Amino acid sequence: MAAAKRKRRGGLAVQAKRPRKSEEDSKQPAKLGDVAEEAEEEERGRIPGPVCKGKWKNKERILIFSSRGINFRTRHLMQDLRMLMPHSKADTKMDRKDKLFVINEVCEMKNCNKCIYFEAKKKQDLYMWLSNSPHGPSAKFLVQNIHTLAELKMTGNCLKGSRPLLSFDPAFDELPHYALLKELLIQIFSTPRYHPKSQPFVDHVFTFTILDNRIWFRNFQIIEEDAALVEIGPRFVLNLIKIFQGSFGGPTLYENPHYQSPNMHRRIIRSITAAKYKEKQQVKDAQKMKKKEPKTILPHDPTADVFVIPADEKPIEIQWVKPEPKVDLKARKKRIYKRQRKMKQKMNSGNAK
């Protein structure tokens, strides 16, 4: 029996309409072989998916920004680091009057748990902060010998967004403060696996080497043929100042005894040049004083002429006759030439009359 609908206001039951069969339903069902062929054709025409279909678990995000007053080289270095680290974020420059604790709030707003902050002072000194926000620890470095990608023009190259290898000096495992810095550098510079902006390739390596109580950063390309290394850039040197327990402050965990501030370094250089100038002036004053002093006459030493052999005395000859004058041949030739010239002039004048 056909289903019936009842009206709301108590009317008679109305018979429901049967749904019409469409043309596609009326057709006979397709064969299984045809369906399999169509599925294969669709798979061929599809764009292949990403190489790695894993899950992005490591949610590390790095905030890279700076204070006001940086120069062009620092700005280019900051842009190079953002290019090499696809899990990084940027922000506007921070005012130098603001305190460093404000950076923790900026990281929280940007949803970042690590921070690289470049602090410029006196328009010539650059400091780098590496921090784990908001609980710490954090480290402060003096950045020296900066060379950017555009400045170096190296032959190496790598894919943008590819994941790097991290190579550390064996000295990082010997001392506890270097071990702490190693863990901080690993968490900051390593690109998380399956990150949306990263590429699933490993074609370059970041090297951190300890030399002269400083950390030297280099970036090399890994050549596929023979696994040789070709430098890409950028390069810089980190001179450790302090390690703090908190983020951008707190109790000091380690202080570098070998660190020398740039102001002290410039002061020593000025004192060395001033010492050289003072030494020259002292030498000149001593020479002037020697010239003004009266000369001391030493008494004659009787033994000074012991080995002196006296020369034979020549007899004195007195000339009673006046010596003949020397003949000047050149003057004689000139006089003869003048005489002949006058004779020719007289003869020419006589013939003319």
C-alpha positions in Angstrom: 0.0 0.0 0.0 1.2 3.5 -0.7 2.2 5.6 2.2 -0.3 8.3 3.2 0.2 11.8 4.6 -2.2 13.3 7.2 -3.0 17.0 7.1 -2.2 18.9 10.3 -5.8 20.4 10.6 -7.5 17.0 10.6 -8.3 16.6 6.9 -8.5 13.4 4.9 -5.3 11.4 4.3 -3.6 12.2 1.0 -1.8 9.6 -0.9 2.0 10.3 -1.2 3.6 10.6 -4.6 6.0 7.9 -5.7 9.5 9.2 -6.6 10.2 9.0 -10.3 13.0 6.9 -11.5 15.9 8.8 -13.2 17.4 7.7 -16.5 20.7 6.7 -14.8 18.8 4.4 -12.4 16.9 2.9 -15.2 20.1 1.9 -17.0 21.7 -1.5 -16.2 24.5 -1.6 -13.6 28.0 -1.2 -15.1 30.3 -4.2 -15.2 33.0 -4.6 -12.6 35.8 -4.6 -15.3 34.7 -1.2 -16.6 34.7 0.3 -13.1 38.3 -1.0 -12.5 39.5 0.5 -15.8 38.0 3.9 -14.9 39.6 3.9 -11.5 43.0 3.2 -13.0 42.6 6.1 -15.5 41.7 8.4 -12.7 44.8 7.4 -10.7 47.0 8.0 -13.7 45.6 11.5 -14.2 46.0 12.5 -10.5 48.8 14.8 -9.3 51.2 12.8 -7.1 51.0 13.7 -3.4 53.9 14.8 -1.2 56.8 12.5 -0.7 56.3 12.3 3.1 52.9 11.8 4.5 53.9 11.8 8.1 52.4 13.9 10.9 53.9 17.2 12.0 54.6 16.7 15.7 57.5 19.0 16.6 55.8 22.4 16.8 59.0 24.5 17.2 58.5 28.1 15.9 61.3 30.6 16.0 60.8 34.3 16.2 63.7 36.2 14.4 63.7 40.0 14.7 65.9 42.9 15.9 66.1 46.2 17.7 66.2 49.6 16.0 69.6 51.0 14.9 70.9 47.9 13.0 73.0 48.4 9.9 72.5 46.8 6.4 74.8 43.9 7.1 72.8 42.8 10.2 69.5 43.2 8.2 70.9 40.9 5.4 72.1 38.3 8.0 68.6 38.3 9.6 67.0 37.8 6.2 69.4 34.9 5.3 68.5 33.1 8.6 64.8 33.5 7.9 65.4 32.0 4.4 67.3 29.1 5.8 64.9 28.3 8.6 61.3 27.7 7.2 59.9 27.3 10.7 60.8 31.0 11.6 58.6 34.0 11.9 59.3 37.7 11.6 58.2 40.8 13.5 58.7 44.5 13.5 61.8 46.1 15.1 61.6 46.6 18.8 62.3 50.0 20.4 65.5 50.2 22.3 63.8 51.9 25.2 61.6 48.8 25.8 62.8 46.2 28.3 63.8 42.7 27.1 61.1 41.0 29.1 58.6 42.4 26.6 60.0 39.9 24.0 58.4 37.0 25.9 55.0 38.6 25.4 55.7 39.1 21.7 56.7 35.4 21.4 53.4 34.4 23.1 51.4 36.6 20.7 53.2 35.1 17.7 52.8 31.6 19.1 56.6 31.0 19.1 58.6 29.1 21.8 62.1 30.1 20.7 63.6 33.5 19.8 66.6 34.9 18.0 66.9 38.6 18.9 69.6 40.9 17.4 70.4 43.9 19.6 72.4 46.8 18.2 74.4 49.3 20.3 76.3 52.4 19.3 75.5 51.5 15.6 78.6 49.3 15.5 78.3 46.5 18.1 75.8 43.7 17.5 74.6 41.3 20.2 72.6 38.1 19.6 70.1 36.6 22.2 69.1 32.9 21.9 66.2 32.2 24.2 63.7 29.5 25.1 60.6 31.5 25.7 59.1 31.9 28.3 60.8 29.8 30.9 64.5 29.9 29.7 67.4 29.4 29.6 68.8 32.2 27.4 72.3 33.1 26.2 73.8 36.4 25.1 76.5 36.5 22.4 78.7 39.2 20.7 78.5 38.7 16.9 81.7 39.2 15.0 83.0 38.7 11.5 79.6 38.8 9.7 79.5 37.7 6.1 76.1 37.5 4.4 75.0 35.4 1.4 75.0 38.3 -1.0 78.5 39.4 0.1 80.3 36.0 -0.1 79.1 34.9 -3.5 80.1 31.3 -2.8 79.6 28.5 -5.4 77.4 26.3 -3.0 73.6 26.2 -3.2 70.8 24.4 -1.5 67.0 24.0 -1.9 64.9 26.7 -0.2 63.1 25.1 2.8 65.2 21.9 2.9 66.1 20.4 6.3 69.8 20.8 7.4 72.1 18.5 9.2 73.7 19.9 12.4 77.4 19.2 13.0 78.9 20.1 16.4 82.5 20.2 17.5 83.4 17.4 20.0 84.3 20.1 22.5 80.6 20.7 23.0 80.4 17.5 25.1 83.3 18.3 27.3 82.1 21.3 29.3 78.6 21.7 30.8 77.9 25.2 29.6 78.8 24.1 26.0 76.4 21.1 26.4 73.6 23.5 27.4 74.4 25.7 24.3 74.4 22.6 22.1 70.9 21.6 23.2 69.7 25.2 22.7 71.2 25.4 19.2 69.7 22.0 18.2 66.2 23.1 19.2 66.5 26.5 17.4 68.3 25.6 14.1 66.9 22.2 13.4 63.9 22.3 11.0 61.0 20.1 12.4 60.2 17.0 10.4 57.1 17.2 8.2 56.9 20.9 8.7 54.4 22.4 6.1 56.9 24.9 4.7 59.9 22.5 4.7 61.0 20.3 1.9 61.7 16.6 2.6 65.3 16.8 1.5 68.6 17.1 3.3 71.2 18.8 1.1 73.1 21.2 3.4 74.8 21.1 6.9 75.2 23.7 9.6 78.5 23.4 11.4 79.3 24.8 14.9 83.0 24.8 15.7 84.7 26.0 18.9 87.9 27.8 18.4 89.6 30.6 20.4 86.7 30.4 23.0 84.2 31.3 20.3 81.6 29.5 18.3 82.1 29.6 14.5 79.0 29.1 12.3 79.3 27.8 8.7 76.8 26.6 6.2 77.9 24.0 3.6 76.2 22.2 0.7 76.4 18.4 0.5 77.3 17.3 -3.0 75.5 14.1 -4.0 78.3 12.6 -6.1 81.1 12.3 -3.6 79.6 13.9 -0.4 82.0 16.8 -0.6 81.2 20.1 1.1 80.9 23.5 -0.7 80.3 26.6 1.4 77.1 28.5 0.9 77.0 31.1 3.6 76.3 33.1 5.7 79.1 32.9 8.2 79.6 34.6 11.6 81.3 34.1 15.0 79.6 34.1 18.3 81.5 35.2 21.4 79.7 34.0 24.5 79.0 36.6 27.2 76.6 35.1 29.7 74.0 32.3 30.1 70.9 33.2 32.1 68.5 30.8 33.8 65.4 32.7 32.7 64.3 34.1 29.3 66.1 37.4 28.7 67.2 37.7 32.3 67.3 35.9 35.6 70.1 34.3 37.6 73.5 34.0 35.8 74.4 30.4 35.1 77.7 31.0 33.4 79.9 34.1 32.6 82.7 33.9 30.1 86.0 34.9 31.8 87.7 35.3 28.4 85.1 37.8 27.1 86.4 41.4 26.4 83.8 44.1 25.7 84.1 46.1 22.4 84.5 49.3 24.4 87.5 47.8 26.3 89.0 46.5 23.1 88.7 49.9 21.4 90.2 51.6 24.5 93.2 49.2 24.5 93.8 50.0 20.8 93.7 53.7 21.5 96.1 53.4 24.4 98.6 51.4 22.3 98.5 54.1 19.6 98.9 56.8 22.2 101.8 55.0 23.8 103.6 54.9 20.4 103.0 58.6 19.9 104.3 59.4 23.5 107.4 57.3 22.8 108.2 59.3 19.6 107.8 62.5 21.5 110.1 61.4 24.2 112.8 60.5 21.7 112.5 63.9 20.0 112.7 65.7 23.4 115.8 63.7 24.3 117.5 64.6 21.0 116.8 68.3 21.6 118.2 68.2 25.1 121.4 66.6 23.8 121.8 69.4 21.3 121.4 72.1 24.0 124.0 70.5 26.3 127.6 71.9 26.1 130.1 69.8 24.3 132.6 68.2 26.7 136.2 68.4 25.6 138.1 65.2 26.4 141.8 65.5 27.4 144.4 64.3 24.9 145.2 60.7 25.3 149.0 60.2 24.9 148.5 56.5 23.9 146.2 57.5 21.0 149.1 58.1 18.6 151.2 55.0 19.4 150.3 53.2 16.2 150.4 56.3 14.0 153.3 56.1 11.5 154.6 59.6 10.6 154.8 60.3 6.8 158.1 61.3 5.1 158.6 65.1 4.9 158.9 66.5 1.4 161.6 69.1 0.7 160.4 72.6 0.2 161.1 74.0 -3.4 161.1 77.7 -4.1 160.3 78.7 -7.8 162.4 81.7 -8.9 161.1 81.7 -12.5 157.6 82.5 -13.5 155.8 79.4 -15.0 154.8 79.6 -18.7 151.1 80.2 -19.3 149.0 77.3 -20.5 147.8 77.4 -24.1 144.1 77.3 -24.4 143.4 75.6 -27.7 139.7 76.3 -27.8 140.1 80.0 -27.4 142.9 79.9 -30.1 140.5 78.2 -32.6 137.8 80.8 -31.9 140.2 83.7 -32.5 141.3 82.1 -35.8 137.7 81.5 -36.9 136.7 85.2 -36.1 139.7 86.5 -38.1 138.8 84.4 -41.2 135.2 85.5 -41.0 136.2 89.2 -40.9 138.5 88.7 -43.9 135.7 87.1 -45.9 133.3 90.0 -45.0 135.9 92.6 -46.3 136.4 90.7 -49.5 132.7 90.4 -50.2 132.2 94.1 -49.5 135.1 95.1 -51.9 133.6 92.9 -54.7 130.2 94.5 -54.3 131.7 98.1 -54.8 
